[in-house]
Amino acid sequence: MATEYQPVSDITVQPSLPEVYSSVRLSRSPRYWKRLLGFLGPGFLISVGYMDPGNWATDIAGGSQFGYALLVVIMASNLMAILLQSLSLKLGIATERDLAQLCRENTGRGSSVFLWIMAEIAIAACDLAEVIGSAIALNLLFHIPLLWGVLITGLDVLLILLLQRWGFRVVESVVIALIGTILGMFCIQMVLSRPEYGSVLFHLFVPSTHIVTNHAMLYIAIGMLGATVMPHNLYLHSSIVQSRQYARTPEGKREAIHMANADSALALTVALFVNAAILVVAAAVFHRSGHVEVAAIEDAYKLLSPLVGAGFASTLFAIALLASGQNSSITGTLAGQVVMEGFVRMKVAPWARRLITRSIAIVPTILVVAINGEQGTEKLLILSQVILSLQLSFAVVPLVVFTSSRKRMGEFVNAPWLKATAWVVAAIIAGLNAWLLVLTFRGAA
């Protein structure tokens, strides 16, 4: 029953991200699309994690080595992401808590601190990929040495501060604009690379038996699946979806969940196109020309223009990479605030929070670049994705548990079929992540 859960107003707990809680006004127009526009934003912030620099390496490697065959893996990953993000936003709207707050309220102090540390490790690992991606982009565009590029990425804390002073809607607008930049760059790249569109559509929906039998293909496929759903996104989505001024009533929450799901599905569809486009371009340009060894972002940049026959193709590629890194930096800061305030109720100024997270990412990157140069950054990028894979189940399992609890969710509890599907997805993700680690350590041995 709906009365079995208590709204925030009845419990002395501060709302999630109180500075943006219920801060975005909504249209009361009878027209559906006008009301939907007010909800567009949180899903796009979340989608950033699905097209960050950490995903580029697996997409490029998969396309160059195996053509279009792994497109179905990107599709499957996206469907799983849509489900889990739907559960996350529903949790936030129904309970008026974010996932971190609920973990604190429903676990012992030791377990709560443990989950907090796991979430912080995931955020730092994700930020590591953004640092490397942004530094590589600066090097490719402006020939700035990687070491200096890493240091420059630390200045993006100023961008975060400026955006948050102007309001949450401005943050969302900037992120959507950067996503539009990435999307535009790859639309042009798709046209320039002249892929086989019939084969693209076929492999987007039909799996290849070689994915299971080919060890190298399986490794990349598991990497795509394992690193697609970012742990911090599940915490973040359950928080920022509460930024809308919807009625905190069963009817108001029901419409908010519907609208937020539309926002999330639209944004993740864009992320699907971007990830698929990266793989398609790699397949059409590198695999078709016999350059199956291309896996590094720098190699893709150097070969793109000569093989496509357009001098600006590589520049478009680097601009998209830079936009991707900066976008992920914005969402990483917000996720850090959510987990710190939710798990340990420690409120830190956004600039300080950003500085802490970025310092954790910058220090090892500087050391690796100074010692091993570009080759070291490639290995560090892969390591960051493995670390993210390790942390994922610590966010997915509590999410499924809470959204399947009638005591917590009331009338918004998962239906039996949804509960079963969510547990299957959680098991698949946990199993694939475990197998990814096995393959990773086998390869390193």
C-alpha positions as CSV (number, residue, x, y, z in Angstrom):
1,M,0.0,0.0,0.0
2,A,1.1,3.6,-0.7
3,T,0.9,4.4,3.0
4,E,3.6,2.0,4.0
5,Y,6.4,4.4,3.1
6,Q,7.1,7.8,4.6
7,P,7.8,10.9,2.6
8,V,10.9,13.1,3.4
9,S,8.8,15.7,5.1
10,D,7.9,13.2,7.9
11,I,11.5,12.2,8.6
12,T,14.3,14.5,9.7
13,V,16.6,13.8,6.8
14,Q,17.9,16.5,4.5
15,P,16.8,16.1,0.9
16,S,19.3,14.8,-1.6
17,L,21.4,17.6,-3.1
18,P,19.3,20.2,-1.2
19,E,20.7,23.1,-3.2
20,V,18.9,21.7,-6.3
21,Y,16.1,19.8,-4.7
22,S,12.7,20.8,-6.3
23,S,14.4,23.8,-7.9
24,V,13.4,23.3,-11.6
25,R,9.9,24.5,-12.4
26,L,7.6,22.5,-14.6
27,S,5.0,23.5,-17.1
28,R,1.3,22.9,-16.2
29,S,0.3,22.9,-19.9
30,P,-2.2,20.2,-20.9
31,R,0.1,19.5,-23.8
32,Y,2.3,16.4,-23.2
33,W,5.4,17.6,-25.0
34,K,5.5,20.9,-23.0
35,R,5.3,19.0,-19.7
36,L,8.0,16.6,-21.0
37,L,10.4,19.4,-21.8
38,G,10.5,20.3,-18.1
39,F,11.7,16.8,-17.3
40,L,14.4,16.6,-20.0
41,G,17.9,16.9,-18.4
42,P,18.7,14.3,-15.7
43,G,18.7,11.5,-18.2
44,F,21.2,13.3,-20.4
45,L,23.5,13.9,-17.4
46,I,23.4,10.2,-16.7
47,S,23.9,9.3,-20.4
48,V,27.3,11.0,-20.3
49,G,28.7,8.0,-18.4
50,Y,27.7,5.8,-21.3
51,M,29.9,7.6,-23.8
52,D,32.8,8.7,-21.8
53,P,36.5,8.2,-22.9
54,G,36.6,4.9,-21.0
55,N,34.1,3.4,-23.5
56,W,36.0,4.7,-26.6
57,A,38.9,2.2,-26.3
58,T,36.6,-0.9,-26.3
59,D,34.5,0.5,-29.2
60,I,37.5,1.3,-31.3
61,A,39.2,-2.1,-30.6
62,G,35.9,-4.0,-31.2
63,G,35.3,-2.2,-34.6
64,S,38.8,-2.4,-35.9
65,Q,39.3,-6.1,-35.0
66,F,35.9,-7.6,-35.6
67,G,34.0,-5.2,-37.9
68,Y,30.3,-4.8,-37.0
69,A,29.9,-8.0,-35.1
70,L,29.9,-6.5,-31.6
71,L,27.2,-4.0,-32.3
72,V,24.7,-6.3,-30.8
73,V,26.6,-6.1,-27.5
74,I,26.3,-2.4,-27.5
75,M,22.5,-2.8,-28.0
76,A,22.2,-5.3,-25.2
77,S,24.3,-3.1,-22.9
78,N,22.0,-0.2,-23.6
79,L,18.8,-2.2,-22.9
80,M,20.3,-3.2,-19.5
81,A,21.2,0.4,-18.8
82,I,17.7,1.7,-19.6
83,L,16.3,-0.9,-17.1
84,L,18.7,-0.1,-14.3
85,Q,18.4,3.7,-14.7
86,S,14.6,3.3,-14.8
87,L,14.8,1.6,-11.4
88,S,17.1,4.3,-10.1
89,L,14.9,7.2,-11.1
90,K,11.8,5.4,-9.8
91,L,13.6,4.8,-6.4
92,G,14.4,8.5,-6.1
93,I,10.9,9.8,-7.0
94,A,8.9,7.1,-5.0
95,T,11.0,7.3,-1.7
96,E,12.2,10.9,-2.0
97,R,15.7,9.4,-1.1
98,D,18.7,8.8,-3.2
99,L,20.3,5.3,-3.3
100,A,23.1,6.4,-1.0
101,Q,20.7,7.7,1.7
102,L,18.7,4.5,1.6
103,C,21.8,2.4,1.9
104,R,22.8,4.4,5.0
105,E,19.3,4.0,6.5
106,N,19.0,0.3,5.9
107,T,22.5,-1.0,6.7
108,G,24.8,-0.9,9.7
109,R,27.5,1.8,10.1
110,G,30.2,-0.6,9.0
111,S,28.4,-1.7,5.8
112,S,27.4,1.9,5.0
113,V,31.1,3.1,5.2
114,F,32.2,0.1,3.1
115,L,29.6,0.9,0.4
116,W,30.6,4.5,0.5
117,I,34.3,3.6,0.0
118,M,33.3,1.4,-2.9
119,A,31.3,4.2,-4.5
120,E,34.2,6.7,-4.0
121,I,36.6,4.2,-5.6
122,A,34.3,3.9,-8.6
123,I,34.0,7.7,-9.0
124,A,37.8,8.1,-8.8
125,A,38.3,5.3,-11.4
126,C,35.8,7.0,-13.7
127,D,37.5,10.3,-13.2
128,L,40.8,8.7,-14.1
129,A,39.4,7.9,-17.5
130,E,38.1,11.4,-18.0
131,V,41.6,12.9,-17.1
132,I,43.3,10.6,-19.6
133,G,40.7,11.2,-22.3
134,S,40.8,15.0,-21.9
135,A,44.6,15.1,-21.8
136,I,44.8,13.0,-25.0
137,A,42.3,15.3,-26.7
138,L,44.3,18.4,-25.7
139,N,47.5,16.7,-27.0
140,L,45.8,15.8,-30.3
141,L,44.2,19.2,-30.9
142,F,46.9,21.6,-29.5
143,H,50.0,19.4,-29.2
144,I,50.1,20.0,-25.5
145,P,52.3,17.3,-23.8
146,L,50.3,14.7,-22.0
147,L,51.8,15.6,-18.6
148,W,50.7,19.3,-19.0
149,G,47.3,18.2,-20.3
150,V,46.7,16.1,-17.2
151,L,47.5,19.2,-15.0
152,I,45.2,21.4,-17.1
153,T,42.3,19.0,-16.6
154,G,42.5,20.0,-12.9
155,L,41.3,23.5,-13.8
156,D,37.8,22.3,-14.8
157,V,36.8,22.7,-11.2
158,L,36.4,26.4,-12.1
159,L,33.9,25.4,-14.8
160,I,31.9,23.3,-12.2
161,L,31.8,26.2,-9.8
162,L,30.6,28.7,-12.4
163,L,27.9,26.4,-13.8
164,Q,26.5,25.6,-10.3
165,R,26.3,29.3,-9.4
166,W,24.0,29.8,-12.4
167,G,21.6,27.1,-11.5
168,F,21.0,23.4,-12.2
169,R,19.2,24.0,-15.4
170,V,22.3,25.7,-16.8
171,V,24.4,22.6,-15.9
172,E,22.0,20.4,-17.7
173,S,22.0,22.7,-20.8
174,V,25.8,22.7,-21.0
175,V,25.9,18.9,-20.8
176,I,23.2,18.6,-23.5
177,A,25.1,21.0,-25.7
178,L,28.3,18.9,-25.3
179,I,26.4,15.7,-26.0
180,G,25.0,17.5,-29.1
181,T,28.6,18.3,-30.1
182,I,29.7,14.6,-29.7
183,L,26.6,13.5,-31.6
184,G,27.2,16.0,-34.4
185,M,30.9,15.0,-34.8
186,F,30.1,11.3,-35.2
187,C,27.2,11.9,-37.6
188,I,29.7,13.6,-39.9
189,Q,32.2,10.8,-39.2
190,M,29.6,8.2,-40.1
191,V,28.9,9.8,-43.5
192,L,32.6,10.2,-44.2
193,S,33.4,6.6,-43.4
194,R,30.7,5.2,-45.7
195,P,29.8,2.1,-43.7
196,E,27.7,-0.8,-45.0
197,Y,24.4,0.2,-43.5
198,G,22.7,-3.1,-44.2
199,S,25.4,-5.0,-42.3
200,V,25.2,-2.4,-39.5
201,L,21.5,-3.0,-39.0
202,F,21.9,-6.8,-39.2
203,H,24.6,-6.9,-36.5
204,L,22.8,-4.4,-34.3
205,F,20.1,-7.1,-33.6
206,V,21.6,-10.5,-34.6
207,P,24.3,-11.9,-32.3
208,S,27.3,-13.7,-33.8
209,T,28.2,-17.2,-32.5
210,H,31.9,-16.1,-32.6
211,I,31.3,-13.8,-29.7
212,V,31.2,-16.9,-27.4
213,T,33.8,-19.1,-29.2
214,N,36.4,-16.4,-30.1
215,H,38.4,-15.6,-26.9
216,A,39.6,-12.1,-28.1
217,M,36.0,-11.2,-29.2
218,L,34.6,-12.4,-25.9
219,Y,37.1,-10.3,-24.0
220,I,36.1,-7.1,-25.7
221,A,32.4,-8.0,-25.5
222,I,32.6,-8.5,-21.8
223,G,34.5,-5.2,-21.5
224,M,31.7,-3.4,-23.3
225,L,29.0,-4.9,-21.1
226,G,31.0,-4.7,-17.9
227,A,31.9,-1.0,-18.3
228,T,28.7,0.3,-19.7
229,V,26.6,0.8,-16.5
230,M,28.6,3.1,-14.3
231,P,28.0,2.6,-10.5
232,H,28.0,6.3,-9.7
233,N,25.2,6.8,-12.3
234,L,22.8,4.8,-10.2
235,Y,23.4,7.0,-7.2
236,L,23.3,10.2,-9.2
237,H,20.1,9.5,-11.1
238,S,18.1,8.7,-8.0
239,S,19.1,12.1,-6.7
240,I,18.9,14.6,-9.6
241,V,15.5,13.4,-10.7
242,Q,14.2,15.0,-7.5
243,S,15.3,18.4,-8.8
244,R,11.9,18.8,-10.5
245,Q,8.9,20.6,-8.9
246,Y,6.4,17.8,-9.4
247,A,3.7,17.2,-6.8
248,R,4.9,14.9,-4.0
249,T,1.7,12.9,-4.2
250,P,1.0,9.5,-5.6
251,E,-0.5,11.0,-8.8
252,G,2.3,13.6,-9.1
253,K,5.0,10.9,-8.6
254,R,3.4,8.6,-11.1
255,E,3.6,11.3,-13.8
256,A,7.1,12.2,-12.8
257,I,8.2,8.6,-13.1
258,H,6.6,8.4,-16.6
259,M,8.3,11.6,-17.8
260,A,11.6,10.8,-16.2
261,N,11.6,7.4,-18.0
262,A,11.0,9.1,-21.3
263,D,13.9,11.5,-20.6
264,S,16.2,8.6,-19.6
265,A,15.2,6.4,-22.6
266,L,15.7,9.3,-25.1
267,A,19.1,10.2,-23.6
268,L,20.4,6.6,-23.5
269,T,19.2,6.1,-27.1
270,V,21.6,9.0,-28.0
271,A,24.3,7.3,-26.0
272,L,23.6,4.1,-28.0
273,F,24.0,5.9,-31.3
274,V,27.3,7.5,-30.2
275,N,28.8,4.2,-29.0
276,A,27.5,2.4,-32.1
277,A,28.9,5.2,-34.3
278,I,32.4,4.9,-32.7
279,L,32.4,1.1,-33.4
280,V,30.9,1.6,-36.9
281,V,33.5,4.2,-37.9
282,A,36.3,2.0,-36.6
283,A,34.9,-1.0,-38.5
284,A,34.3,0.9,-41.8
285,V,37.7,2.7,-41.7
286,F,40.2,0.4,-39.9
287,H,38.8,-3.1,-40.2
288,R,37.8,-2.7,-43.9
289,S,41.3,-1.4,-44.7
290,G,43.1,-4.2,-42.8
291,H,44.2,-2.1,-39.8
292,V,42.8,-4.6,-37.3
293,E,45.5,-3.7,-34.7
294,V,44.1,-0.2,-34.0
295,A,43.0,-0.1,-30.4
296,A,44.5,3.1,-28.9
297,I,42.7,6.4,-29.2
298,E,45.9,8.1,-30.5
299,D,46.3,5.5,-33.3
300,A,42.7,6.0,-34.4
301,Y,43.2,9.8,-34.6
302,K,46.4,9.5,-36.7
303,L,44.9,7.0,-39.2
304,L,41.4,8.5,-39.5
305,S,42.0,11.4,-41.9
306,P,44.3,9.5,-44.3
307,L,42.0,6.5,-44.6
308,V,38.7,8.5,-44.8
309,G,40.2,11.0,-47.2
310,A,39.1,14.1,-45.3
311,G,41.7,16.2,-43.5
312,F,39.3,17.4,-40.8
313,A,38.1,13.9,-39.8
314,S,40.7,13.5,-37.1
315,T,40.0,17.0,-35.7
316,L,36.3,16.1,-35.4
317,F,37.3,13.0,-33.6
318,A,39.5,14.9,-31.1
319,I,36.8,17.6,-30.4
320,A,34.3,14.8,-29.6
321,L,36.8,13.2,-27.2
322,L,37.4,16.5,-25.4
323,A,33.6,17.2,-25.1
324,S,33.2,13.7,-23.7
325,G,35.9,14.2,-21.1
326,Q,34.5,17.5,-19.9
327,N,31.0,16.2,-19.8
328,S,32.0,13.3,-17.6
329,S,33.8,15.7,-15.2
330,I,30.6,17.6,-14.5
331,T,28.6,14.5,-13.7
332,G,31.4,13.0,-11.6
333,T,31.4,16.0,-9.3
334,L,27.6,15.8,-8.8
335,A,27.9,12.0,-8.1
336,G,30.6,12.7,-5.6
337,Q,28.4,15.1,-3.7
338,V,25.5,12.6,-3.7
339,V,27.5,9.6,-2.3
340,M,29.4,11.7,0.3
341,E,26.3,13.5,1.6
342,G,24.1,10.3,1.4
343,F,26.4,7.8,3.0
344,V,28.2,9.8,5.7
345,R,26.2,13.0,5.7
346,M,29.3,15.0,5.2
347,K,28.6,18.2,3.2
348,V,31.6,19.5,1.3
349,A,31.7,22.6,-1.0
350,P,31.5,21.5,-4.7
351,W,34.9,23.0,-5.5
352,A,36.5,21.1,-2.6
353,R,34.7,17.9,-3.6
354,R,35.9,18.3,-7.2
355,L,39.4,19.0,-6.1
356,I,39.5,15.8,-3.9
357,T,38.2,13.6,-6.7
358,R,40.4,15.1,-9.4
359,S,43.5,14.9,-7.2
360,I,43.0,11.2,-6.7
361,A,42.8,10.8,-10.5
362,I,45.6,13.2,-11.4
363,V,48.4,11.9,-9.1
364,P,48.6,8.3,-10.5
365,T,48.1,9.6,-14.1
366,I,51.1,12.0,-13.7
367,L,53.3,9.3,-12.3
368,V,52.4,6.9,-15.2
369,V,52.8,9.5,-17.9
370,A,56.1,10.6,-16.5
371,I,57.5,7.1,-16.3
372,N,55.9,5.3,-19.3
373,G,54.4,8.0,-21.6
374,E,51.5,7.3,-23.9
375,Q,51.7,3.5,-23.6
376,G,51.2,3.8,-19.8
377,T,48.0,5.8,-20.2
378,E,46.5,3.1,-22.4
379,K,47.1,0.5,-19.6
380,L,45.8,2.9,-17.0
381,L,42.6,3.5,-19.0
382,I,42.0,-0.3,-19.1
383,L,42.7,-0.5,-15.4
384,S,40.1,2.2,-14.6
385,Q,37.4,0.1,-16.4
386,V,38.4,-3.0,-14.5
387,I,38.1,-1.1,-11.2
388,L,34.6,0.2,-12.3
389,S,33.6,-3.4,-13.1
390,L,34.6,-4.5,-9.6
391,Q,32.4,-1.8,-8.0
392,L,29.2,-2.2,-10.1
393,S,27.4,-5.0,-8.1
394,F,27.8,-2.9,-4.9
395,A,25.3,-0.4,-6.4
396,V,23.2,-2.7,-8.6
397,V,22.2,-5.2,-5.8
398,P,21.0,-2.6,-3.3
399,L,19.1,-0.8,-6.1
400,V,17.2,-4.0,-7.0
401,V,16.6,-4.9,-3.3
402,F,15.1,-1.5,-2.5
403,T,12.9,-1.1,-5.6
404,S,11.5,-4.6,-5.0
405,S,10.6,-3.7,-1.4
406,R,6.9,-2.8,-0.9
407,K,7.8,-1.3,2.5
408,R,10.1,1.2,0.7
409,M,8.3,1.7,-2.6
410,G,4.6,1.4,-1.7
411,E,2.5,1.2,-4.9
412,F,5.6,1.8,-7.0
413,V,7.2,-1.5,-6.0
414,N,8.6,-3.6,-8.9
415,A,6.1,-5.9,-10.5
416,P,7.0,-9.6,-10.2
417,W,8.1,-9.7,-13.9
418,L,10.2,-6.6,-13.4
419,K,11.8,-7.9,-10.2
420,A,12.7,-11.1,-11.9
421,T,14.2,-9.3,-14.9
422,A,16.2,-6.9,-12.7
423,W,17.7,-9.8,-10.8
424,V,18.6,-11.6,-14.0
425,V,20.3,-8.4,-15.3
426,A,22.1,-8.0,-12.0
427,A,23.3,-11.6,-12.1
428,I,24.5,-11.2,-15.7
429,I,26.4,-8.0,-14.9
430,A,28.0,-9.6,-11.9
431,G,28.9,-12.7,-13.7
432,L,30.3,-10.9,-16.7
433,N,32.3,-8.6,-14.6
434,A,33.8,-11.5,-12.7
435,W,34.7,-13.2,-15.9
436,L,36.2,-10.0,-17.3
437,L,38.5,-9.9,-14.2
438,V,39.5,-13.5,-14.8
439,L,40.4,-12.8,-18.4
440,T,42.2,-9.6,-17.5
441,F,44.4,-11.2,-14.9
442,R,45.0,-14.2,-17.3
443,G,46.2,-11.8,-19.9
444,A,48.4,-9.9,-17.5
445,A,50.0,-13.2,-16.2
